[in-house]
Amino acid sequence: MLAPTTLAILFPFLLLTHVLIAYFRNPLRKIPAAHPLAHFTSLWIHSVRWRAIENATLKAAHGRLGPIVCLGPNEISVNCVKGGIREVYAGGFEKKSCANGGFNWYAFFSNYGG
């Protein structure tokens, strides 16, 4: 059993080690951060959303940092169509028609009369 003073010294060290390992393993760390803490926590963007100033904050961040900005460890903001939104939402994959042997997504709902 560890003494309380040993735990008090060990806990901050383990917490710091965990945060640094999570930071270096995160592929989003290469994206410029809108806030100095954005790569480590999402608390700052949650406070911005709670204060209802998200649009102005994101506009200012994109103006300073460019079209892609990191908002949290698992969240980014994309503000461009070519090279951004199109790749994120379209996936960059060619769509096959069901006549050529592709998957017909809309046939998935045929049992509901759609």
MDAnalysis code that builds the backbone (N, CA, C; Angstrom):
import MDAnalysis as mda
import numpy as np

u = mda.Universe.empty(342, n_residues=114, atom_resindex=np.repeat(np.arange(114), 3), trajectory=True)
u.add_TopologyAttr("name", ["N", "CA", "C"] * 114)
u.add_TopologyAttr("resid", np.arange(1, 115))
u.add_TopologyAttr("resname", ["MET", "LEU", "ALA", "PRO", "THR", "THR", "LEU", "ALA", "ILE", "LEU", "PHE", "PRO", "PHE", "LEU", "LEU", "LEU", "THR", "HIS", "VAL", "LEU", "ILE", "ALA", "TYR", "PHE", "ARG", "ASN", "PRO", "LEU", "ARG", "LYS", "ILE", "PRO", "ALA", "ALA", "HIS", "PRO", "LEU", "ALA", "HIS", "PHE", "THR", "SER", "LEU", "TRP", "ILE", "HIS", "SER", "VAL", "ARG", "TRP", "ARG", "ALA", "ILE", "GLU", "ASN", "ALA", "THR", "LEU", "LYS", "ALA", "ALA", "HIS", "GLY", "ARG", "LEU", "GLY", "PRO", "ILE", "VAL", "CYS", "LEU", "GLY", "PRO", "ASN", "GLU", "ILE", "SER", "VAL", "ASN", "CYS", "VAL", "LYS", "GLY", "GLY", "ILE", "ARG", "GLU", "VAL", "TYR", "ALA", "GLY", "GLY", "PHE", "GLU", "LYS", "LYS", "SER", "CYS", "ALA", "ASN", "GLY", "GLY", "PHE", "ASN", "TRP", "TYR", "ALA", "PHE", "PHE", "SER", "ASN", "TYR", "GLY", "GLY"])
u.atoms.positions = np.array([
    [0.846, -1.188, 0.000],
    [0.000, 0.000, 0.000],
    [0.887, 1.246, 0.000],
    [0.545, 2.184, -0.839],
    [1.326, 3.408, -0.942],
    [0.873, 4.428, 0.096],
    [1.810, 5.194, 0.571],
    [1.502, 6.241, 1.539],
    [0.766, 7.381, 0.835],
    [-0.067, 8.123, 1.563],
    [-0.801, 9.246, 0.952],
    [0.114, 10.294, 0.325],
    [1.274, 10.531, 0.919],
    [2.179, 11.528, 0.326],
    [2.749, 11.023, -0.987],
    [2.998, 9.727, -1.082],
    [3.481, 9.158, -2.337],
    [2.409, 9.271, -3.410],
    [1.153, 9.008, -3.045],
    [0.045, 9.144, -3.999],
    [-0.131, 10.592, -4.436],
    [0.040, 11.517, -3.499],
    [-0.105, 12.936, -3.824],
    [0.975, 13.383, -4.813],
    [2.143, 12.792, -4.742],
    [3.219, 13.124, -5.677],
    [3.041, 12.377, -6.993],
    [2.586, 11.138, -6.918],
    [2.471, 10.289, -8.095],
    [1.292, 10.667, -8.999],
    [0.172, 11.087, -8.418],
    [-1.032, 11.388, -9.197],
    [-0.810, 12.496, -10.230],
    [-0.269, 13.665, -9.876],
    [-0.047, 14.696, -10.913],
    [0.910, 14.236, -12.010],
    [1.933, 13.468, -11.638],
    [2.871, 12.953, -12.623],
    [2.162, 12.019, -13.608],
    [1.320, 11.118, -13.110],
    [0.580, 10.200, -13.979],
    [-0.428, 10.943, -14.851],
    [-1.071, 11.947, -14.302],
    [-2.025, 12.746, -15.071],
    [-1.318, 13.488, -16.205],
    [-0.178, 14.091, -15.905],
    [0.589, 14.799, -16.926],
    [1.080, 13.832, -18.004],
    [1.523, 12.657, -17.602],
    [1.973, 11.648, -18.560],
    [0.834, 11.222, -19.472],
    [-0.344, 11.015, -18.905],
    [-1.510, 10.629, -19.702],
    [-1.871, 11.712, -20.721],
    [-1.869, 12.963, -20.299],
    [-2.215, 14.073, -21.195],
    [-1.191, 14.190, -22.322],
    [0.076, 14.064, -22.015],
    [1.105, 14.168, -23.050],
    [1.056, 13.003, -24.037],
    [0.819, 11.802, -23.551],
    [0.705, 10.652, -24.452],
    [-0.503, 10.822, -25.366],
    [-1.635, 11.262, -24.809],
    [-2.839, 11.490, -25.631],
    [-2.579, 12.577, -26.675],
    [-1.823, 13.608, -26.305],
    [-1.515, 14.687, -27.251],
    [-0.658, 14.174, -28.406],
    [0.392, 13.443, -28.108],
    [1.296, 12.986, -29.164],
    [0.703, 11.880, -30.026],
    [-0.303, 11.172, -29.547],
    [-0.954, 10.138, -30.345],
    [-2.106, 10.691, -31.178],
    [-2.531, 11.924, -30.931],
    [-3.667, 12.518, -31.621],
    [-3.234, 13.058, -32.984],
    [-3.823, 12.554, -34.079],
    [-3.432, 13.060, -35.406],
    [-3.897, 14.499, -35.671],
    [-4.840, 15.006, -34.884],
    [-5.330, 16.377, -35.088],
    [-4.371, 17.431, -34.539],
    [-3.296, 17.028, -33.876],
    [-2.372, 18.014, -33.312],
    [-1.647, 18.810, -34.385],
    [-1.651, 18.320, -35.624],
    [-0.988, 19.026, -36.723],
    [-1.846, 20.155, -37.283],
    [-3.120, 20.176, -36.907],
    [-4.042, 21.227, -37.352],
    [-3.921, 22.402, -36.386],
    [-3.859, 23.644, -36.887],
    [-3.727, 24.788, -35.979],
    [-4.918, 24.886, -35.034],
    [-4.636, 25.160, -33.781],
    [-5.666, 25.207, -32.739],
    [-6.225, 26.613, -32.587],
    [-7.534, 26.694, -32.416],
    [-8.190, 27.986, -32.239],
    [-7.929, 28.563, -30.850],
    [-7.537, 27.722, -29.907],
    [-7.251, 28.129, -28.531],
    [-6.059, 27.307, -28.054],
    [-5.218, 27.851, -27.187],
    [-4.048, 27.085, -26.743],
    [-4.377, 25.739, -26.099],
    [-5.544, 25.599, -25.510],
    [-5.923, 24.343, -24.868],
    [-6.721, 23.412, -25.775],
    [-6.950, 23.792, -27.008],
    [-7.830, 23.019, -27.893],
    [-7.327, 21.613, -28.152],
    [-6.030, 21.398, -28.205],
    [-5.508, 20.056, -28.448],
    [-5.649, 19.151, -27.226],
    [-5.887, 19.736, -26.054],
    [-5.944, 18.965, -24.823],
    [-7.356, 18.762, -24.288],
    [-8.242, 19.747, -24.467],
    [-9.586, 19.673, -23.895],
    [-10.585, 20.450, -24.752],
    [-11.852, 20.059, -24.646],
    [-12.933, 20.753, -25.363],
    [-13.661, 21.756, -24.470],
    [-13.173, 21.952, -23.260],
    [-13.872, 22.839, -22.327],
    [-13.992, 24.265, -22.848],
    [-12.964, 24.754, -23.545],
    [-13.023, 26.143, -24.005],
    [-14.118, 26.328, -25.053],
    [-14.287, 25.380, -25.990],
    [-15.327, 25.530, -27.014],
    [-16.709, 25.346, -26.397],
    [-16.810, 24.512, -25.368],
    [-18.095, 24.380, -24.674],
    [-18.472, 25.687, -23.969],
    [-17.481, 26.375, -23.411],
    [-17.778, 27.666, -22.773],
    [-18.173, 28.712, -23.809],
    [-17.551, 28.658, -24.989],
    [-17.916, 29.577, -26.066],
    [-19.353, 29.302, -26.513],
    [-19.709, 28.042, -26.652],
    [-21.076, 27.686, -27.050],
    [-22.085, 28.063, -25.979],
    [-21.726, 27.902, -24.717],
    [-22.632, 28.241, -23.620],
    [-22.895, 29.746, -23.590],
    [-21.870, 30.531, -23.943],
    [-22.033, 31.988, -23.988],
    [-22.657, 32.476, -25.291],
    [-22.930, 31.560, -26.234],
    [-23.592, 31.857, -27.507],
    [-22.792, 32.824, -28.379],
    [-21.470, 32.638, -28.410],
    [-20.623, 33.469, -29.275],
    [-19.794, 32.585, -30.209],
    [-20.323, 31.407, -30.527],
    [-19.564, 30.454, -31.339],
    [-19.291, 30.974, -32.747],
    [-20.287, 31.554, -33.405],
    [-20.094, 32.018, -34.787],
    [-19.002, 33.079, -34.895],
    [-19.035, 34.052, -34.013],
    [-18.026, 35.110, -34.050],
    [-16.645, 34.560, -33.709],
    [-16.584, 33.647, -32.745],
    [-15.307, 33.058, -32.348],
    [-14.706, 32.232, -33.478],
    [-15.528, 31.423, -34.137],
    [-15.029, 30.598, -35.235],
    [-14.630, 31.451, -36.438],
    [-15.377, 32.508, -36.704],
    [-15.022, 33.396, -37.817],
    [-13.669, 34.044, -37.564],
    [-13.434, 34.483, -36.336],
    [-12.150, 35.090, -35.994],
    [-11.018, 34.062, -36.065],
    [-11.292, 32.837, -35.607],
    [-10.261, 31.788, -35.642],
    [-9.909, 31.420, -37.076],
    [-10.909, 31.295, -37.935],
    [-10.634, 30.987, -39.341],
    [-9.910, 32.140, -40.025],
    [-10.232, 33.368, -39.649],
    [-9.528, 34.517, -40.207],
    [-8.050, 34.526, -39.830],
    [-7.735, 34.101, -38.610],
    [-6.346, 34.064, -38.141],
    [-5.578, 32.846, -38.637],
    [-6.245, 31.665, -38.638],
    [-5.522, 30.406, -38.810],
    [-5.742, 29.697, -40.137],
    [-6.769, 30.062, -40.866],
    [-7.006, 29.408, -42.148],
    [-8.309, 28.615, -42.181],
    [-8.501, 27.816, -43.232],
    [-9.793, 27.162, -43.453],
    [-10.083, 25.969, -42.546],
    [-9.080, 25.360, -41.938],
    [-9.311, 24.213, -41.054],
    [-8.694, 24.529, -39.707],
    [-9.520, 24.445, -38.641],
    [-9.095, 24.829, -37.300],
    [-9.499, 23.729, -36.322],
    [-8.615, 23.417, -35.387],
    [-8.899, 22.428, -34.346],
    [-9.643, 23.106, -33.195],
    [-10.783, 22.523, -32.788],
    [-11.583, 23.067, -31.693],
    [-11.448, 22.262, -30.412],
    [-11.029, 21.022, -30.532],
    [-10.882, 20.144, -29.382],
    [-10.088, 18.925, -29.780],
    [-9.836, 18.018, -28.851],
    [-9.034, 16.846, -29.181],
    [-9.651, 15.978, -30.274],
    [-10.967, 16.020, -30.422],
    [-11.658, 15.205, -31.418],
    [-12.582, 16.028, -32.305],
    [-12.324, 17.311, -32.454],
    [-13.252, 18.181, -33.185],
    [-12.491, 19.221, -33.989],
    [-12.913, 19.389, -35.250],
    [-12.333, 20.428, -36.096],
    [-13.460, 21.243, -36.707],
    [-13.117, 22.405, -37.210],
    [-14.043, 23.249, -37.944],
    [-13.459, 23.460, -39.334],
    [-14.289, 23.227, -40.353],
    [-13.856, 23.362, -41.740],
    [-14.651, 24.502, -42.366],
    [-13.946, 25.438, -43.017],
    [-14.597, 26.623, -43.555],
    [-14.221, 26.857, -45.017],
    [-14.157, 25.782, -45.798],
    [-13.894, 25.926, -47.215],
    [-14.572, 24.767, -47.945],
    [-15.032, 25.014, -49.159],
    [-15.724, 23.973, -49.897],
    [-14.720, 23.050, -50.575],
    [-13.868, 23.603, -51.421],
    [-12.880, 22.776, -52.118],
    [-11.688, 22.547, -51.193],
    [-11.355, 21.299, -50.986],
    [-10.272, 20.972, -50.072],
    [-10.718, 20.881, -48.631],
    [-12.010, 20.955, -48.373],
    [-12.502, 20.914, -46.999],
    [-13.817, 20.191, -46.886],
    [-14.904, 20.938, -46.978],
    [-16.233, 20.376, -46.758],
    [-16.544, 19.272, -47.761],
    [-16.167, 19.452, -49.011],
    [-16.446, 18.431, -50.025],
    [-15.748, 17.121, -49.672],
    [-14.495, 17.177, -49.221],
    [-13.772, 15.956, -48.869],
    [-14.307, 15.334, -47.589],
    [-14.718, 16.172, -46.636],
    [-15.223, 15.648, -45.369],
    [-16.565, 14.966, -45.560],
    [-17.504, 15.617, -46.233],
    [-18.852, 15.076, -46.336],
    [-19.065, 14.179, -47.547],
    [-18.341, 14.401, -48.619],
    [-18.503, 13.535, -49.790],
    [-17.609, 12.311, -49.687],
    [-16.594, 12.347, -48.890],
    [-15.723, 11.206, -48.678],
    [-14.730, 10.981, -49.796],
    [-14.827, 11.718, -50.888],
    [-13.896, 11.551, -51.991],
    [-14.057, 10.249, -52.743],
    [-15.170, 9.555, -52.532],
    [-15.398, 8.281, -53.200],
    [-16.361, 8.486, -54.364],
    [-16.102, 7.792, -55.444],
    [-17.017, 7.843, -56.566],
    [-18.262, 7.037, -56.232],
    [-19.413, 7.558, -56.620],
    [-20.683, 6.878, -56.362],
    [-21.009, 5.963, -57.540],
    [-21.342, 4.741, -57.240],
    [-21.743, 3.803, -58.282],
    [-23.258, 3.803, -58.396],
    [-23.740, 3.596, -59.586],
    [-25.184, 3.459, -59.741],
    [-25.555, 2.006, -59.471],
    [-26.786, 1.778, -59.036],
    [-27.195, 0.410, -58.730],
    [-27.321, -0.425, -60.001],
    [-27.449, 0.228, -61.178],
    [-27.534, -0.515, -62.429],
    [-26.199, -1.183, -62.771],
    [-25.098, -0.604, -62.262],
    [-23.774, -1.162, -62.538],
    [-23.278, -2.068, -61.409],
    [-24.171, -2.576, -60.618],
    [-23.773, -3.485, -59.552],
    [-23.429, -2.793, -58.249],
    [-23.700, -1.502, -58.130],
    [-23.422, -0.787, -56.885],
    [-24.545, -0.985, -55.887],
    [-24.327, -0.566, -54.666],
    [-25.332, -0.703, -53.620],
    [-26.379, 0.390, -53.769],
    [-27.626, 0.013, -53.764],
    [-28.719, 0.970, -53.864],
    [-29.179, 1.313, -52.448],
    [-28.701, 2.428, -51.928],
    [-29.019, 2.844, -50.567],
    [-30.512, 3.043, -50.363],
    [-31.196, 3.594, -51.347],
    [-32.611, 3.892, -51.191],
    [-33.463, 2.632, -51.157],
    [-32.982, 1.544, -51.719],
    [-33.721, 0.284, -51.646],
    [-33.722, -0.267, -50.225],
    [-32.856, 0.220, -49.387],
    [-32.793, -0.201, -47.996],
    [-34.096, 0.098, -47.271],
    [-34.797, 1.179, -47.673],
    [-36.027, 1.599, -47.032],
    [-37.278, 1.128, -47.776],
    [-37.146, 0.206, -48.700],
    [-38.291, -0.216, -49.510],
    [-39.340, -0.929, -48.682],
    [-38.967, -1.553, -47.566],
    [-39.967, -2.250, -46.771],
    [-40.867, -1.293, -45.997],
    [-40.533, 0.008, -45.988],
    [-41.373, 0.999, -45.349],
    [-42.255, 1.736, -46.352],
    [-42.284, 1.271, -47.585],
    [-43.127, 1.892, -48.595],
    [-42.506, 3.139, -49.183],
    [-41.203, 3.314, -49.043],
    [-40.531, 4.529, -49.539],
    [-40.019, 4.370, -50.931],
])
